[in-house]
Amino acid sequence: MKLLVKNIFLVTIVFILSISCSSLESDVKFTTGTVKYISLEGGFYGITTDDNKNLDPLNLSKEFQVDGKRIYFKYVEKKEMASFHMWGVIIEILEIRELK
């Protein structure tokens, strides 16, 4: 009986992990945009996408903190987070490169 309960528990854990991993993959987005210096709240760098969405990145590296820099990037939205910037959707950048 204990073995059956243990197996059911393990199958349940594997199932939950597979669902959470697949939902994370589906939340990954990619687009192009322009880095902008926003002079609100002491100043910060945001991204305006080519379809005019404002994104507030948590982890934009110094290399890309250049006003007007064109970029291609993959990201996930951090819907559970809030920011005092109050400018755009908070995101975590997964991959980024400069567009020439």
CNS distance restraints for C-alpha pairs under 8 A (distance, minus, plus):
assign (resid   1 and name CA) (resid   5 and name CA) 6.40 0.50 0.50
assign (resid   2 and name CA) (resid   6 and name CA) 6.07 0.50 0.50
assign (resid   3 and name CA) (resid   7 and name CA) 6.11 0.50 0.50
assign (resid   4 and name CA) (resid   8 and name CA) 6.16 0.50 0.50
assign (resid   5 and name CA) (resid   9 and name CA) 6.10 0.50 0.50
assign (resid   6 and name CA) (resid  10 and name CA) 6.23 0.50 0.50
assign (resid   7 and name CA) (resid  11 and name CA) 6.12 0.50 0.50
assign (resid   8 and name CA) (resid  12 and name CA) 6.11 0.50 0.50
assign (resid   9 and name CA) (resid  13 and name CA) 6.27 0.50 0.50
assign (resid  10 and name CA) (resid  14 and name CA) 6.22 0.50 0.50
assign (resid  11 and name CA) (resid  15 and name CA) 6.11 0.50 0.50
assign (resid  12 and name CA) (resid  16 and name CA) 6.18 0.50 0.50
assign (resid  13 and name CA) (resid  17 and name CA) 6.14 0.50 0.50
assign (resid  14 and name CA) (resid  18 and name CA) 6.12 0.50 0.50
assign (resid  15 and name CA) (resid  19 and name CA) 6.28 0.50 0.50
assign (resid  16 and name CA) (resid  20 and name CA) 6.23 0.50 0.50
assign (resid  17 and name CA) (resid  21 and name CA) 6.11 0.50 0.50
assign (resid  18 and name CA) (resid  22 and name CA) 6.15 0.50 0.50
assign (resid  19 and name CA) (resid  23 and name CA) 6.17 0.50 0.50
assign (resid  20 and name CA) (resid  24 and name CA) 6.25 0.50 0.50
assign (resid  21 and name CA) (resid  25 and name CA) 6.42 0.50 0.50
assign (resid  22 and name CA) (resid  26 and name CA) 6.39 0.50 0.50
assign (resid  23 and name CA) (resid  27 and name CA) 6.34 0.50 0.50
assign (resid  24 and name CA) (resid  28 and name CA) 6.80 0.50 0.50
assign (resid  27 and name CA) (resid  76 and name CA) 6.02 0.50 0.50
assign (resid  27 and name CA) (resid  77 and name CA) 7.57 0.50 0.50
assign (resid  28 and name CA) (resid  74 and name CA) 6.70 0.50 0.50
assign (resid  28 and name CA) (resid  75 and name CA) 5.65 0.50 0.50
assign (resid  28 and name CA) (resid  76 and name CA) 5.02 0.50 0.50
assign (resid  29 and name CA) (resid  74 and name CA) 5.52 0.50 0.50
assign (resid  29 and name CA) (resid  75 and name CA) 5.38 0.50 0.50
assign (resid  29 and name CA) (resid  76 and name CA) 6.20 0.50 0.50
assign (resid  30 and name CA) (resid  72 and name CA) 7.42 0.50 0.50
assign (resid  30 and name CA) (resid  73 and name CA) 5.56 0.50 0.50
assign (resid  30 and name CA) (resid  74 and name CA) 4.13 0.50 0.50
assign (resid  30 and name CA) (resid  75 and name CA) 6.19 0.50 0.50
assign (resid  31 and name CA) (resid  49 and name CA) 7.00 0.50 0.50
assign (resid  31 and name CA) (resid  50 and name CA) 7.78 0.50 0.50
assign (resid  31 and name CA) (resid  72 and name CA) 5.84 0.50 0.50
assign (resid  31 and name CA) (resid  73 and name CA) 5.80 0.50 0.50
assign (resid  31 and name CA) (resid  74 and name CA) 6.69 0.50 0.50
assign (resid  32 and name CA) (resid  49 and name CA) 5.83 0.50 0.50
assign (resid  32 and name CA) (resid  50 and name CA) 6.04 0.50 0.50
assign (resid  32 and name CA) (resid  70 and name CA) 7.41 0.50 0.50
assign (resid  32 and name CA) (resid  71 and name CA) 5.58 0.50 0.50
assign (resid  32 and name CA) (resid  72 and name CA) 4.31 0.50 0.50
assign (resid  32 and name CA) (resid  73 and name CA) 6.30 0.50 0.50
assign (resid  33 and name CA) (resid  47 and name CA) 6.33 0.50 0.50
assign (resid  33 and name CA) (resid  48 and name CA) 5.47 0.50 0.50
assign (resid  33 and name CA) (resid  49 and name CA) 3.89 0.50 0.50
assign (resid  33 and name CA) (resid  50 and name CA) 5.03 0.50 0.50
assign (resid  33 and name CA) (resid  70 and name CA) 5.83 0.50 0.50
assign (resid  33 and name CA) (resid  71 and name CA) 5.51 0.50 0.50
assign (resid  33 and name CA) (resid  72 and name CA) 6.58 0.50 0.50
assign (resid  34 and name CA) (resid  47 and name CA) 5.55 0.50 0.50
assign (resid  34 and name CA) (resid  48 and name CA) 5.39 0.50 0.50
assign (resid  34 and name CA) (resid  49 and name CA) 6.32 0.50 0.50
assign (resid  34 and name CA) (resid  50 and name CA) 7.54 0.50 0.50
assign (resid  34 and name CA) (resid  67 and name CA) 7.86 0.50 0.50
assign (resid  34 and name CA) (resid  68 and name CA) 5.69 0.50 0.50
assign (resid  34 and name CA) (resid  69 and name CA) 5.56 0.50 0.50
assign (resid  34 and name CA) (resid  70 and name CA) 4.56 0.50 0.50
assign (resid  34 and name CA) (resid  71 and name CA) 6.10 0.50 0.50
assign (resid  35 and name CA) (resid  45 and name CA) 6.63 0.50 0.50
assign (resid  35 and name CA) (resid  46 and name CA) 5.81 0.50 0.50
assign (resid  35 and name CA) (resid  47 and name CA) 4.50 0.50 0.50
assign (resid  35 and name CA) (resid  48 and name CA) 6.51 0.50 0.50
assign (resid  35 and name CA) (resid  64 and name CA) 7.58 0.50 0.50
assign (resid  35 and name CA) (resid  65 and name CA) 7.00 0.50 0.50
assign (resid  35 and name CA) (resid  66 and name CA) 6.53 0.50 0.50
assign (resid  35 and name CA) (resid  67 and name CA) 5.44 0.50 0.50
assign (resid  35 and name CA) (resid  68 and name CA) 5.36 0.50 0.50
assign (resid  35 and name CA) (resid  69 and name CA) 5.29 0.50 0.50
assign (resid  35 and name CA) (resid  70 and name CA) 6.52 0.50 0.50
assign (resid  35 and name CA) (resid  71 and name CA) 7.44 0.50 0.50
assign (resid  36 and name CA) (resid  45 and name CA) 5.57 0.50 0.50
assign (resid  36 and name CA) (resid  46 and name CA) 5.26 0.50 0.50
assign (resid  36 and name CA) (resid  47 and name CA) 5.71 0.50 0.50
assign (resid  36 and name CA) (resid  48 and name CA) 6.97 0.50 0.50
assign (resid  36 and name CA) (resid  66 and name CA) 7.39 0.50 0.50
assign (resid  36 and name CA) (resid  67 and name CA) 4.74 0.50 0.50
assign (resid  36 and name CA) (resid  68 and name CA) 5.88 0.50 0.50
assign (resid  36 and name CA) (resid  69 and name CA) 7.82 0.50 0.50
assign (resid  37 and name CA) (resid  43 and name CA) 6.95 0.50 0.50
assign (resid  37 and name CA) (resid  44 and name CA) 5.86 0.50 0.50
assign (resid  37 and name CA) (resid  45 and name CA) 4.58 0.50 0.50
assign (resid  37 and name CA) (resid  46 and name CA) 6.36 0.50 0.50
assign (resid  37 and name CA) (resid  65 and name CA) 7.98 0.50 0.50
assign (resid  37 and name CA) (resid  66 and name CA) 7.56 0.50 0.50
assign (resid  37 and name CA) (resid  67 and name CA) 5.34 0.50 0.50
assign (resid  38 and name CA) (resid  43 and name CA) 5.45 0.50 0.50
assign (resid  38 and name CA) (resid  44 and name CA) 5.38 0.50 0.50
assign (resid  38 and name CA) (resid  45 and name CA) 5.84 0.50 0.50
assign (resid  38 and name CA) (resid  46 and name CA) 6.62 0.50 0.50
assign (resid  39 and name CA) (resid  43 and name CA) 4.15 0.50 0.50
assign (resid  39 and name CA) (resid  44 and name CA) 6.61 0.50 0.50
assign (resid  40 and name CA) (resid  44 and name CA) 7.33 0.50 0.50
assign (resid  40 and name CA) (resid  85 and name CA) 7.00 0.50 0.50
assign (resid  41 and name CA) (resid  84 and name CA) 7.65 0.50 0.50
assign (resid  41 and name CA) (resid  85 and name CA) 6.24 0.50 0.50
assign (resid  45 and name CA) (resid  56 and name CA) 7.47 0.50 0.50
assign (resid  45 and name CA) (resid  57 and name CA) 7.78 0.50 0.50
assign (resid  45 and name CA) (resid  60 and name CA) 7.84 0.50 0.50
assign (resid  45 and name CA) (resid  65 and name CA) 6.30 0.50 0.50
assign (resid  45 and name CA) (resid  67 and name CA) 7.70 0.50 0.50
assign (resid  46 and name CA) (resid  54 and name CA) 7.06 0.50 0.50
assign (resid  46 and name CA) (resid  55 and name CA) 5.82 0.50 0.50
assign (resid  46 and name CA) (resid  56 and name CA) 4.92 0.50 0.50
assign (resid  46 and name CA) (resid  57 and name CA) 6.33 0.50 0.50
assign (resid  47 and name CA) (resid  54 and name CA) 5.87 0.50 0.50
assign (resid  47 and name CA) (resid  55 and name CA) 5.07 0.50 0.50
assign (resid  47 and name CA) (resid  56 and name CA) 6.51 0.50 0.50
assign (resid  47 and name CA) (resid  57 and name CA) 7.42 0.50 0.50
assign (resid  48 and name CA) (resid  52 and name CA) 5.74 0.50 0.50
assign (resid  48 and name CA) (resid  53 and name CA) 5.52 0.50 0.50
assign (resid  48 and name CA) (resid  54 and name CA) 4.69 0.50 0.50
assign (resid  48 and name CA) (resid  55 and name CA) 6.25 0.50 0.50
assign (resid  49 and name CA) (resid  53 and name CA) 5.21 0.50 0.50
assign (resid  49 and name CA) (resid  54 and name CA) 6.59 0.50 0.50
assign (resid  49 and name CA) (resid  55 and name CA) 7.60 0.50 0.50
assign (resid  53 and name CA) (resid  88 and name CA) 7.26 0.50 0.50
assign (resid  54 and name CA) (resid  87 and name CA) 6.83 0.50 0.50
assign (resid  54 and name CA) (resid  88 and name CA) 4.39 0.50 0.50
assign (resid  54 and name CA) (resid  89 and name CA) 6.45 0.50 0.50
assign (resid  55 and name CA) (resid  87 and name CA) 7.38 0.50 0.50
assign (resid  55 and name CA) (resid  88 and name CA) 4.64 0.50 0.50
assign (resid  55 and name CA) (resid  89 and name CA) 4.76 0.50 0.50
assign (resid  55 and name CA) (resid  90 and name CA) 5.96 0.50 0.50
assign (resid  55 and name CA) (resid  91 and name CA) 6.56 0.50 0.50
assign (resid  56 and name CA) (resid  87 and name CA) 6.64 0.50 0.50
assign (resid  56 and name CA) (resid  88 and name CA) 5.50 0.50 0.50
assign (resid  56 and name CA) (resid  89 and name CA) 5.60 0.50 0.50
assign (resid  56 and name CA) (resid  90 and name CA) 4.60 0.50 0.50
assign (resid  56 and name CA) (resid  91 and name CA) 5.98 0.50 0.50
assign (resid  57 and name CA) (resid  90 and name CA) 5.77 0.50 0.50
assign (resid  57 and name CA) (resid  91 and name CA) 4.80 0.50 0.50
assign (resid  57 and name CA) (resid  92 and name CA) 5.71 0.50 0.50
assign (resid  57 and name CA) (resid  93 and name CA) 6.67 0.50 0.50
assign (resid  58 and name CA) (resid  90 and name CA) 6.91 0.50 0.50
assign (resid  58 and name CA) (resid  91 and name CA) 6.11 0.50 0.50
assign (resid  58 and name CA) (resid  92 and name CA) 5.49 0.50 0.50
assign (resid  58 and name CA) (resid  93 and name CA) 7.48 0.50 0.50
assign (resid  59 and name CA) (resid  92 and name CA) 6.15 0.50 0.50
assign (resid  59 and name CA) (resid  93 and name CA) 6.29 0.50 0.50
assign (resid  60 and name CA) (resid  64 and name CA) 6.51 0.50 0.50
assign (resid  60 and name CA) (resid  65 and name CA) 6.82 0.50 0.50
assign (resid  60 and name CA) (resid  93 and name CA) 7.01 0.50 0.50
assign (resid  61 and name CA) (resid  65 and name CA) 6.57 0.50 0.50
assign (resid  64 and name CA) (resid  69 and name CA) 7.09 0.50 0.50
assign (resid  64 and name CA) (resid  98 and name CA) 7.88 0.50 0.50
assign (resid  65 and name CA) (resid  69 and name CA) 7.92 0.50 0.50
assign (resid  69 and name CA) (resid  98 and name CA) 7.33 0.50 0.50
assign (resid  69 and name CA) (resid  99 and name CA) 8.00 0.50 0.50
assign (resid  70 and name CA) (resid  98 and name CA) 5.99 0.50 0.50
assign (resid  70 and name CA) (resid  99 and name CA) 5.31 0.50 0.50
assign (resid  70 and name CA) (resid 100 and name CA) 7.36 0.50 0.50
assign (resid  71 and name CA) (resid  96 and name CA) 6.87 0.50 0.50
assign (resid  71 and name CA) (resid  97 and name CA) 5.71 0.50 0.50
assign (resid  71 and name CA) (resid  98 and name CA) 4.47 0.50 0.50
assign (resid  71 and name CA) (resid  99 and name CA) 5.01 0.50 0.50
assign (resid  72 and name CA) (resid  96 and name CA) 5.78 0.50 0.50
assign (resid  72 and name CA) (resid  97 and name CA) 5.48 0.50 0.50
assign (resid  72 and name CA) (resid  98 and name CA) 6.32 0.50 0.50
assign (resid  72 and name CA) (resid  99 and name CA) 6.41 0.50 0.50
assign (resid  73 and name CA) (resid  93 and name CA) 6.92 0.50 0.50
assign (resid  73 and name CA) (resid  94 and name CA) 7.39 0.50 0.50
assign (resid  73 and name CA) (resid  95 and name CA) 5.41 0.50 0.50
assign (resid  73 and name CA) (resid  96 and name CA) 4.20 0.50 0.50
assign (resid  73 and name CA) (resid  97 and name CA) 6.41 0.50 0.50
assign (resid  74 and name CA) (resid  93 and name CA) 6.00 0.50 0.50
assign (resid  74 and name CA) (resid  94 and name CA) 5.37 0.50 0.50
assign (resid  74 and name CA) (resid  95 and name CA) 5.08 0.50 0.50
assign (resid  74 and name CA) (resid  96 and name CA) 6.48 0.50 0.50
assign (resid  75 and name CA) (resid  91 and name CA) 6.36 0.50 0.50
assign (resid  75 and name CA) (resid  92 and name CA) 5.53 0.50 0.50
assign (resid  75 and name CA) (resid  93 and name CA) 4.39 0.50 0.50
assign (resid  75 and name CA) (resid  94 and name CA) 5.12 0.50 0.50
assign (resid  75 and name CA) (resid  95 and name CA) 7.06 0.50 0.50
assign (resid  76 and name CA) (resid  91 and name CA) 5.59 0.50 0.50
assign (resid  76 and name CA) (resid  92 and name CA) 5.50 0.50 0.50
assign (resid  76 and name CA) (resid  93 and name CA) 6.76 0.50 0.50
assign (resid  76 and name CA) (resid  94 and name CA) 7.43 0.50 0.50
assign (resid  77 and name CA) (resid  89 and name CA) 6.95 0.50 0.50
assign (resid  77 and name CA) (resid  90 and name CA) 6.01 0.50 0.50
assign (resid  77 and name CA) (resid  91 and name CA) 4.40 0.50 0.50
assign (resid  77 and name CA) (resid  92 and name CA) 6.50 0.50 0.50
assign (resid  78 and name CA) (resid  89 and name CA) 7.74 0.50 0.50
assign (resid  78 and name CA) (resid  90 and name CA) 5.52 0.50 0.50
assign (resid  78 and name CA) (resid  91 and name CA) 5.27 0.50 0.50
assign (resid  78 and name CA) (resid  92 and name CA) 6.84 0.50 0.50
assign (resid  79 and name CA) (resid  89 and name CA) 7.75 0.50 0.50
assign (resid  79 and name CA) (resid  90 and name CA) 7.05 0.50 0.50
assign (resid  81 and name CA) (resid  90 and name CA) 7.09 0.50 0.50
assign (resid  82 and name CA) (resid  90 and name CA) 7.40 0.50 0.50
assign (resid  83 and name CA) (resid  90 and name CA) 7.55 0.50 0.50
